[in-house]
């Protein structure tokens, strides 16, 4: 069911009666206010857990070694935990490198109606590995499915309740692939022999009060070391809009050493960290922070955190380096606009009304709330290519979305090879392929125009 209505029928500011209502429910003596506040507190994660090893190791699995917090800089930790931005900064205007185009609408549709909700994929020459929402890993050759397998031995065509939700995929070594499952954890796959093993379960303990919950993406440093993002310690993928509406720093960044089964917390207090990449120097970790609309860079040795780029036109999702590892593709989960009167997402629309967000989270059933949330999302699709200095080079866009696929309002992943730029969609039924010559020609034209202006 598609819900289309405006939460606020006024054009400028809320009427005085609505302001009076908000002031009343914000009053401690108002019964509805205490009900909302109790509901919200029940759902809130623990914010005061210790970053140091617990004294009682009996509550932890014996195979999991607790390492503790790797950051020693108190100022960095204080800034991450306490002083993260409460509001989104203005987005980049759709000009220069971000000028609007129709490349996504003109893309070729691969595997149409053969896949559904495929967020992650991996291109290896003429082979493409694709994850599917039904719990399968697909091996395609030249755009055709050659083989597939379920990633859980409890998953089957007749019983999908234990299939999980596969997301990103990486190559670990010659024989093994890594697949991130939002519910099951990080899975190692030996596809030729149809062998699947759970490398790092989502239930792995981190400290005395938390375990891994919602892993979103993984990147490979080398065959024995990986880094991963935990998008939320509170919500599962099914309730992703709730995380966006609350806008709380529930995300974390980890390093995992496979041979020693050792997990290390690198950063916490992040707003929905999603896509992650390892830079060519192997020292810098680049990751997207969806909740703030930024891409950040973390140095493994100095433990310094900097902004790779902050002025994005939307909220980033998965990120992937190009084939030469000298540029970064950023998929946009929700497009934002700076033009007056242009559509925005519901959380951004309600930035000045945090208590309204609490009301929506507290009183609406999940399906109704998600329908309201989706009705506000603009159909504009976009992915942006940045150089390694964080400057935009070119974008591929679909201002009106994809024809006859109204549910598709976000891009999950963008990757390229010598032939094309490929895009996946969490709500789509295909992989889109844009001829790379068109993208290169647009990028060259933008660069030429910039030189003339300069």
C-alpha positions as CSV (number, residue, x, y, z in Angstrom):
1,X,0.0,0.0,0.0
2,X,1.4,3.4,-1.0
3,X,0.7,6.2,1.5
4,X,0.8,9.7,0.1
5,X,0.0,12.5,2.4
6,X,1.8,15.4,4.2
7,X,2.3,15.2,7.9
8,X,2.2,19.0,8.0
9,X,-0.3,20.7,5.8
10,X,1.1,24.1,6.4
11,X,3.8,25.6,4.2
12,X,6.0,27.7,6.4
13,X,5.7,27.1,10.2
14,X,3.3,25.1,12.4
15,X,0.2,26.8,13.7
16,X,0.1,28.1,17.2
17,X,-2.2,25.3,18.3
18,X,0.4,22.7,17.3
19,X,3.1,24.6,19.1
20,X,0.9,24.6,22.2
21,X,0.4,20.9,21.9
22,X,4.1,20.2,21.7
23,X,4.8,22.4,24.7
24,X,2.2,20.5,26.7
25,X,3.5,17.1,25.9
26,X,7.0,18.2,26.6
27,X,5.8,19.2,30.1
28,X,6.6,16.5,32.8
29,X,3.1,16.8,34.2
30,X,1.4,15.9,30.9
31,X,0.5,12.1,31.0
32,X,1.1,11.6,27.3
33,X,4.6,13.0,27.6
34,X,5.6,10.5,30.3
35,X,4.2,7.7,28.2
36,X,6.2,8.7,25.2
37,X,9.3,9.2,27.4
38,X,9.0,5.8,29.0
39,X,8.5,4.1,25.7
40,X,11.6,5.8,24.3
41,X,13.8,5.0,27.3
42,X,12.9,1.3,27.0
43,X,14.2,1.3,23.5
44,X,17.3,3.3,24.0
45,X,20.6,1.4,24.1
46,X,23.0,1.5,27.1
47,X,25.2,4.6,26.7
48,X,27.3,4.1,29.8
49,X,29.0,0.7,29.2
50,X,32.6,0.4,30.0
51,X,35.1,0.2,27.2
52,X,37.5,-1.9,29.3
53,X,37.6,-5.7,29.6
54,X,35.0,-7.2,31.9
55,X,36.2,-8.9,35.1
56,X,33.7,-11.8,34.6
57,X,34.7,-13.7,31.5
58,X,32.1,-16.4,32.0
59,X,29.5,-14.3,30.2
60,X,31.6,-14.3,27.0
61,X,32.1,-17.2,24.5
62,X,35.4,-18.9,25.0
63,X,36.3,-18.7,21.3
64,X,36.0,-14.9,21.4
65,X,39.0,-12.9,22.7
66,X,38.1,-9.5,24.2
67,X,40.6,-6.9,23.2
68,X,39.1,-3.7,24.5
69,X,39.1,-0.2,23.1
70,X,42.1,0.6,20.9
71,X,41.8,4.4,21.0
72,X,43.9,6.1,23.6
73,X,43.1,9.7,22.6
74,X,40.5,10.9,25.2
75,X,39.6,13.9,23.2
76,X,38.8,11.9,20.1
77,X,36.6,9.6,22.2
78,X,34.9,12.5,23.9
79,X,34.2,14.1,20.6
80,X,32.8,10.8,19.2
81,X,30.6,10.0,22.2
82,X,29.3,13.4,23.2
83,X,29.7,16.0,20.5
84,X,28.6,14.5,17.3
85,X,26.4,16.7,15.1
86,X,22.7,16.7,16.0
87,X,21.6,18.1,12.6
88,X,22.5,17.5,9.0
89,X,24.6,20.1,7.3
90,X,23.3,21.7,4.1
91,X,23.8,19.4,1.1
92,X,25.9,20.1,-2.0
93,X,24.0,21.8,-4.8
94,X,23.4,19.9,-8.0
95,X,25.8,21.9,-10.0
96,X,29.2,21.4,-11.7
97,X,30.3,17.8,-11.1
98,X,26.8,17.0,-9.7
99,X,24.8,18.4,-12.6
100,X,21.6,16.5,-13.2
101,X,21.6,13.8,-15.9
102,X,19.5,10.8,-17.0
103,X,22.2,8.1,-17.1
104,X,20.5,5.7,-14.6
105,X,17.2,5.9,-16.5
106,X,19.0,4.9,-19.7
107,X,20.9,2.0,-18.1
108,X,20.7,-1.7,-19.2
109,X,18.8,-3.9,-16.8
110,X,20.8,-7.1,-16.0
111,X,19.1,-10.1,-14.4
112,X,15.8,-8.4,-14.5
113,X,13.1,-10.2,-12.4
114,X,15.7,-13.0,-11.6
115,X,16.9,-11.2,-8.4
116,X,15.2,-9.2,-5.8
117,X,16.6,-6.8,-3.2
118,X,20.2,-7.4,-4.2
119,X,22.3,-4.9,-2.3
120,X,25.9,-6.3,-2.7
121,X,27.8,-7.6,-5.7
122,X,31.4,-8.3,-6.7
123,X,32.8,-8.1,-10.2
124,X,35.6,-10.3,-11.3
125,X,36.3,-10.0,-15.0
126,X,33.2,-11.5,-16.7
127,X,31.9,-13.1,-13.4
128,X,29.6,-11.2,-11.1
129,X,28.8,-12.5,-7.6
130,X,25.4,-11.2,-6.4
131,X,23.7,-11.5,-3.0
132,X,19.9,-11.8,-2.9
133,X,17.3,-10.9,-0.3
134,X,16.1,-14.5,-0.3
135,X,19.4,-15.7,1.3
136,X,21.2,-16.8,-1.8
137,X,24.6,-16.1,-3.4
138,X,24.5,-16.1,-7.2
139,X,27.3,-16.6,-9.6
140,X,26.6,-15.0,-12.9
141,X,28.7,-15.1,-16.1
142,X,28.2,-12.6,-18.8
143,X,24.9,-11.4,-17.3
144,X,23.4,-14.9,-16.8
145,X,23.0,-16.9,-13.6
146,X,25.1,-20.0,-13.8
147,X,24.9,-21.3,-10.2
148,X,23.6,-20.3,-6.8
149,X,23.6,-21.5,-3.2
150,X,21.9,-20.6,0.1
151,X,24.1,-19.1,2.7
152,X,22.4,-20.8,5.6
153,X,21.9,-24.6,5.9
154,X,18.5,-23.8,7.5
155,X,17.3,-21.8,4.6
156,X,15.3,-23.4,1.8
157,X,12.8,-22.4,-0.9
158,X,10.0,-23.7,1.3
159,X,11.3,-22.1,4.6
160,X,12.7,-18.5,4.3
161,X,12.5,-17.7,8.0
162,X,16.2,-18.6,8.6
163,X,17.7,-17.1,5.4
164,X,19.1,-13.9,6.9
165,X,19.7,-10.8,4.8
166,X,22.9,-10.9,2.7
167,X,24.4,-7.5,2.0
168,X,28.0,-6.8,0.9
169,X,30.4,-9.2,-0.6
170,X,34.2,-9.3,-0.9
171,X,37.0,-11.6,-2.0
172,X,39.1,-12.8,1.0
173,X,41.6,-15.1,-0.8
174,X,41.7,-17.3,-3.9
175,X,39.3,-19.9,-2.5
176,X,37.0,-17.9,-0.2
177,X,34.5,-15.1,-0.5
178,X,33.2,-13.0,2.4
179,X,29.5,-12.2,2.6
180,X,28.0,-9.8,5.2
181,X,24.6,-10.9,6.5
182,X,22.8,-8.4,8.6
183,X,21.3,-11.1,10.9
184,X,23.9,-13.9,10.7
185,X,27.2,-12.0,10.7
186,X,30.2,-12.4,8.4
187,X,30.1,-15.6,6.4
188,X,33.0,-17.3,4.6
189,X,32.0,-19.0,1.4
190,X,33.9,-21.7,-0.6
191,X,31.6,-21.6,-3.6
192,X,33.1,-24.3,-5.8
193,X,32.8,-26.8,-2.9
194,X,29.6,-25.3,-1.6
195,X,31.0,-24.9,1.9
196,X,29.8,-22.1,4.2
197,X,31.1,-21.2,7.6
198,X,30.3,-18.3,10.0
199,X,33.5,-16.4,10.4
200,X,32.1,-13.8,12.9
201,X,28.6,-14.3,14.2
202,X,26.4,-11.3,14.8
203,X,26.0,-12.4,18.4
204,X,29.8,-12.1,19.1
205,X,30.3,-10.4,22.5
206,X,32.2,-7.1,22.5
207,X,32.0,-6.0,26.1
208,X,30.0,-6.8,29.2
209,X,26.7,-5.3,27.8
210,X,26.9,-5.4,24.0
211,X,27.3,-7.9,21.2
212,X,27.6,-7.4,17.5
213,X,24.2,-6.6,16.2
214,X,23.8,-5.2,12.7
215,X,26.9,-5.5,10.6
216,X,26.5,-3.6,7.3
217,X,29.8,-3.9,5.3
218,X,33.3,-5.4,5.4
219,X,36.6,-4.6,3.7
220,X,39.7,-6.7,3.4
221,X,43.0,-5.4,4.6
222,X,44.8,-8.7,3.8
223,X,44.0,-12.4,3.9
224,X,44.1,-12.4,7.7
225,X,42.7,-8.9,8.6
226,X,39.3,-7.3,7.9
227,X,37.5,-4.2,9.0
228,X,33.8,-3.9,9.4
229,X,31.0,-1.5,10.2
230,X,28.2,-2.1,12.6
231,X,25.4,0.2,11.6
232,X,23.4,0.0,14.8
233,X,23.7,-1.7,18.2
234,X,19.9,-1.2,18.6
235,X,17.9,-1.7,15.4
236,X,17.9,-4.4,12.7
237,X,17.7,-3.7,9.0
238,X,13.9,-4.2,9.1
239,X,13.7,-1.1,11.3
240,X,16.3,1.1,9.5
241,X,14.0,4.1,9.3
242,X,13.7,4.1,13.1
243,X,17.5,4.5,13.4
244,X,17.3,7.4,11.0
245,X,14.5,9.1,12.8
246,X,16.1,8.8,16.3
247,X,19.5,10.1,15.0
248,X,21.5,8.6,17.8
249,X,25.2,7.5,17.6
250,X,24.6,3.8,17.8
251,X,27.2,2.7,15.2
252,X,30.7,1.3,15.6
253,X,33.8,0.4,13.5
254,X,35.8,-2.8,14.2
255,X,39.0,-4.6,13.1
256,X,39.0,-8.4,13.1
257,X,42.1,-10.6,13.0
258,X,41.0,-14.0,11.6
259,X,43.8,-16.3,12.7
260,X,43.7,-15.1,16.3
261,X,39.9,-14.7,16.3
262,X,40.5,-11.3,17.8
263,X,38.0,-8.4,17.4
264,X,39.0,-4.8,18.2
265,X,36.8,-1.8,18.6
266,X,38.2,1.1,16.6
267,X,35.5,3.7,16.9
268,X,32.1,4.0,18.5
269,X,29.5,6.8,18.7
270,X,29.0,6.8,15.0
271,X,25.8,7.7,13.1
272,X,24.9,4.7,10.9
273,X,28.3,3.7,9.5
274,X,27.6,1.8,6.3
275,X,30.0,1.2,3.4
276,X,33.7,0.7,4.1
277,X,36.9,0.5,2.0
278,X,40.6,0.1,2.7
279,X,42.8,2.7,0.9
280,X,45.6,1.7,-1.4
281,X,48.2,2.5,1.4
282,X,46.5,-0.1,3.6
283,X,46.7,2.4,6.5
284,X,43.6,4.5,5.9
285,X,40.1,3.1,6.3
286,X,37.4,5.1,4.5
287,X,33.8,4.6,5.6
288,X,30.5,6.2,5.0
289,X,28.5,7.7,7.9
290,X,25.0,7.6,6.6
291,X,23.4,9.5,9.5
292,X,25.5,12.6,9.0
293,X,25.9,12.5,5.2
294,X,29.7,12.3,5.4
295,X,32.5,10.0,4.3
296,X,35.2,9.7,7.0
297,X,38.8,8.5,6.9
298,X,40.4,6.7,9.9
299,X,44.2,6.1,10.1
300,X,45.0,2.7,11.6
301,X,48.4,3.7,13.0
302,X,47.9,7.2,14.2
303,X,44.2,6.6,15.1
304,X,43.3,9.9,13.6
305,X,39.8,10.6,12.3
306,X,39.4,13.0,9.4
307,X,36.7,13.9,6.9
308,X,37.2,12.4,3.4
309,X,34.3,14.5,2.1
310,X,31.4,16.1,4.0
311,X,29.4,18.0,1.4
312,X,27.5,15.2,-0.2
313,X,24.2,15.7,-2.1
314,X,22.6,12.9,0.0
315,X,23.1,10.2,2.6
316,X,25.8,7.7,1.6
317,X,25.4,3.9,1.6
318,X,28.0,1.4,0.3
319,X,31.3,2.8,-1.1
320,X,33.7,1.1,-3.5
321,X,37.0,2.0,-5.0
322,X,37.3,1.9,-8.7
323,X,39.4,-0.6,-10.6
324,X,42.5,1.5,-10.4
325,X,41.9,2.4,-6.7
326,X,42.3,6.1,-7.4
327,X,38.7,7.1,-7.1
328,X,35.8,6.2,-4.9
329,X,32.2,5.5,-5.9
330,X,29.5,6.5,-3.3
331,X,26.0,5.2,-3.6
332,X,23.4,7.6,-2.3
333,X,20.8,6.1,0.0
334,X,18.6,9.2,0.2
335,X,19.1,12.2,-2.1
336,X,19.0,15.7,-0.4
337,X,18.5,19.0,-2.1
338,X,19.5,22.6,-1.4
339,X,17.0,24.3,-3.7
340,X,14.1,26.0,-1.9
341,X,11.0,23.9,-1.9
342,X,12.6,20.7,-3.1
343,X,11.6,17.5,-1.4
344,X,13.6,16.1,1.5
345,X,13.4,13.0,3.6
346,X,11.2,12.8,6.7
347,X,14.0,13.0,9.3
348,X,15.5,16.0,7.7
349,X,12.1,17.6,7.4
350,X,11.6,17.1,11.1
351,X,15.1,18.3,12.3
352,X,13.6,21.2,14.1
353,X,10.9,19.0,15.8
354,X,12.7,16.2,17.7
355,X,9.7,15.5,19.9
356,X,7.5,15.0,16.8
357,X,10.0,12.3,15.8
358,X,9.6,10.7,19.2
359,X,5.8,10.7,18.8
360,X,6.0,9.0,15.4
361,X,8.4,6.4,16.7
362,X,6.2,5.7,19.7
363,X,2.6,5.6,18.5
364,X,2.7,4.2,15.0
365,X,3.0,0.5,14.2
366,X,6.1,-0.4,12.3
367,X,4.5,-1.0,8.9
368,X,2.5,2.3,9.0
369,X,5.5,4.2,10.2
370,X,7.7,2.8,7.4
371,X,4.9,3.6,4.8
372,X,4.9,7.2,6.1
373,X,8.7,7.3,5.9
374,X,8.8,6.0,2.3
375,X,6.1,8.4,1.2
376,X,8.5,11.3,2.0
377,X,11.5,9.9,0.2
378,X,12.2,11.6,-3.1
379,X,12.5,9.3,-6.2
380,X,15.7,10.9,-7.3
381,X,18.5,8.3,-7.7
382,X,22.2,9.3,-7.6
383,X,25.7,7.9,-7.2
384,X,28.9,10.1,-7.1
385,X,32.5,9.4,-8.0
386,X,35.1,11.2,-5.9
387,X,38.9,11.5,-6.3
388,X,41.1,10.5,-3.4
389,X,41.2,14.1,-2.2
390,X,37.4,14.0,-1.6
391,X,36.5,16.1,-4.7
392,X,33.5,15.1,-6.8
393,X,34.4,14.0,-10.4
394,X,31.1,13.0,-11.9
395,X,27.7,11.6,-10.9
396,X,25.2,9.3,-12.4
397,X,21.6,10.2,-11.8
398,X,17.9,9.3,-12.3
399,X,15.9,12.4,-11.3
400,X,12.6,10.6,-11.8
401,X,13.7,7.2,-10.6
402,X,13.4,4.1,-12.6
403,X,10.3,3.7,-14.9
404,X,7.7,1.3,-13.5
405,X,9.7,0.6,-10.4
406,X,8.4,3.2,-7.9
407,X,9.7,1.3,-4.8
408,X,13.3,2.0,-5.9
409,X,14.3,5.2,-4.2
410,X,17.9,4.5,-3.2
411,X,21.1,3.0,-4.6
412,X,22.9,0.4,-2.5
413,X,26.2,-0.1,-4.3
414,X,28.1,1.2,-7.3
415,X,31.1,-0.6,-8.9
416,X,32.8,-0.3,-12.2
417,X,35.0,-2.2,-14.6
418,X,36.4,-1.4,-18.0
419,X,33.0,-1.9,-19.7
420,X,30.4,-0.3,-17.4
421,X,29.3,1.3,-14.1
422,X,27.0,-1.1,-12.2
423,X,24.4,-0.2,-9.6
424,X,22.3,-2.3,-7.2
425,X,19.1,-1.4,-5.4
426,X,17.8,-2.7,-2.1
427,X,14.2,-2.6,-3.4
428,X,15.0,-3.4,-7.1
429,X,14.7,-6.5,-9.2
430,X,17.8,-6.0,-11.4
431,X,21.4,-4.7,-11.6
432,X,21.8,-1.6,-13.7
433,X,24.7,-1.2,-16.2
434,X,25.7,2.1,-17.6
435,X,28.1,2.2,-20.5
436,X,31.4,3.4,-19.1
437,X,32.1,5.4,-22.2
438,X,29.1,7.6,-21.4
439,X,30.3,8.2,-17.8
440,X,33.9,8.9,-18.9
441,X,32.7,11.3,-21.6
442,X,30.5,13.2,-19.0
443,X,33.4,13.3,-16.5
444,X,35.8,14.7,-19.2
445,X,33.2,17.3,-20.2
446,X,32.8,18.4,-16.6
447,X,36.6,18.6,-16.1
448,X,37.0,20.7,-19.4
449,X,34.3,23.1,-18.2
450,X,36.0,23.5,-14.8
451,X,39.3,24.3,-16.5
452,X,37.6,27.0,-18.6
453,X,36.0,28.6,-15.6
454,X,39.2,28.5,-13.7
